Amino acid sequence: MSDRIPADSVGVITPHQQIFETPVKLLCGRTLPRIELMYETYGELNAARSNAVLVCHALSGHHHAAGLHAVDDDRPGWWDSAIGPGKPIDTNLFYVVSLNNIGGCHGSTGPRSINPETGRAFGPDFPMVTVRDWVATQAMLADALDVRRWAAVIGGSLGGMQAMQWAIDHPDRVAHAVLIAAASRLSAQNIAFNEIARQAIVSDPDFDGGRYLDAAHNPARGLMVARMIGHVTYLSDDGLRDKFGREIKSGDLATASDVQFQVESYLHHQGRSFSQYFDANTYLLMTRALDQFDPARDFGDDLVAALRTARSDFLVIAFTSDWRFSPARSKEIVDALIAARRNVVSAVVDTPHGHDAFLLPVPRYFKILRAYMVHVAARMAVQG
Amino acid sequence: MRPDIAIIADLVTPGARVLDLGCGDGELLAYLKRAKGVNGYGLEIDAEMITSCINVGVNVIEQDLDQGLANFPTDSFDLVVMTDTLQSVKRPDVMLDEMLRIGRECIVTFPNFAHWRCRLYLAARGRMPIAKHLPHRWYDTPNIHLCTFADFEALCATKRLTVIERFVVDSEFANRPIVSRFPNLMGTTAFYHLGRPR
């Protein structure tokens, strides 16, 4: 291994592709004739097959959660800080699976895939997918990997929603569910932010009603604004103040000429780079799935009843400055879990990093996650 | 094992649903789970304590008692326990009402300010007592509502609470005859097993 690769990295990882040549019926009633799932694994599956952990990605995530794709890769996976030997999700103990969900734009079947019925990309015709569909297709991958029961299903934000849905839909296949900065359903304010982001995309002239791939262009401006809106809601007021304050990037406040604040420049950069790699139809689809998530709806709007079907233990983590998925939303889940008599540990981590904290190595957050995963390993009788 | 745990465990029905307010490192709940098969949850705000609870596999919920317990429905627990914490909450009287709303019964333990050593300390030195069961100084103590057993009994009487059982011990956690005879003078810690108002 190269000396450029840190000792606590999972190293250079090759993504895998799992193809299912069977039709997959989605909740919306439509069927995908076949699906492909991109995934990565870190660590070794033990002989008892008891140490498998599923990591579910959030809105803009994908299968590349940890490690590098090449020795000279300068960007590790999106949750590299948490997954690796000796890290909170310790690959010396666990076999970690991370996939790109269907509807995504990182290689799994999604709007950029060719629709076999038309011979061209699905684009806006890609069927509506839900968190339940993701869990169902993740279960297909679990079967293919011969993982009968996950030691833990872990996710932040939209990923946490998938972990919750797993516990409800497959009670016998999840031993522990870890819900980080999640909610049992989005608030009106949260849906509103998603709708503003969607409107930014669909009102970009390059969006072409979602058929932008056919004309080989990209609604980059719309995607950029969508990401800027999203990004600023993932940070906190204090966090932005600490990071940028009123620092000027260019121009002169004294003469009020061509002033650009650092925070503007930062958001432009974030938005622009996102618009270069993310698919607009995927963004619409993922935010719709986020808005529609509400497992209680299937149980007469009773979250306690929904969680009573679960058999797993739960860890619920929230962050004080997260106003997009606030600690109050996590508290609702925790209260419902207590009422449903499920084992639950909950923590509210004090940090200025807002919703984004779930992706960051906040010391207390990682300490809790590590302690819990050690407990998971002990309960699953996993040997290091 | 913490000396109060065996005493409390004797008062707990096997398989009960128990809420421990200020559960610390989770030792009580871990024991009750093991020895009595309870379905227990603990509330705690100290980060180190919460990690300790995770290490011993206790259901710990990060929640500040002084922010209220309104999120817990009425009758949602068989028993609500609070050990050595009542004297540190903002409103112990309201806390007692809440404990007996959430649970059918509660167990509270607290230190006795009227123990003879405290009385002597205050009388002889004219300063706030420091004793084995009250180790803090007046300015760094978490105990903002210290009381005596007699004070607590008076509160229970005002609220017409059912005292199911009362158990008083000395600083060795022993219940010697002299302690039972003169609890408010000889006892350091009291265990009250309370029921709803008569």
Chai-1 contact restraints between the chains, C-beta under 6 A:
chainA,res_idxA,chainB,res_idxB,connection_type,confidence,min_distance_angstrom,max_distance_angstrom,comment,restraint_id
A,D335,B,N71,contact,1.0,0.0,6.0,A-B,restraint_1
A,I338,B,Y41,contact,1.0,0.0,6.0,A-B,restraint_2
A,R341,B,N39,contact,1.0,0.0,6.0,A-B,restraint_3
A,N343,B,N59,contact,1.0,0.0,6.0,A-B,restraint_4
A,V344,B,N59,contact,1.0,0.0,6.0,A-B,restraint_5
A,V345,B,I54,contact,1.0,0.0,6.0,A-B,restraint_6
A,V345,B,V60,contact,1.0,0.0,6.0,A-B,restraint_7
A,S346,B,I61,contact,1.0,0.0,6.0,A-B,restraint_8
A,S346,B,E62,contact,1.0,0.0,6.0,A-B,restraint_9
A,A347,B,I50,contact,1.0,0.0,6.0,A-B,restraint_10
A,A347,B,E62,contact,1.0,0.0,6.0,A-B,restraint_11
A,V348,B,E62,contact,1.0,0.0,6.0,A-B,restraint_12
A,R364,B,A47,contact,1.0,0.0,6.0,A-B,restraint_13
A,A371,B,T51,contact,1.0,0.0,6.0,A-B,restraint_14
A,A371,B,I54,contact,1.0,0.0,6.0,A-B,restraint_15
A,A371,B,N55,contact,1.0,0.0,6.0,A-B,restraint_16
A,Y372,B,I54,contact,1.0,0.0,6.0,A-B,restraint_17
A,H375,B,I54,contact,1.0,0.0,6.0,A-B,restraint_18
A,H375,B,G57,contact,1.0,0.0,6.0,A-B,restraint_19
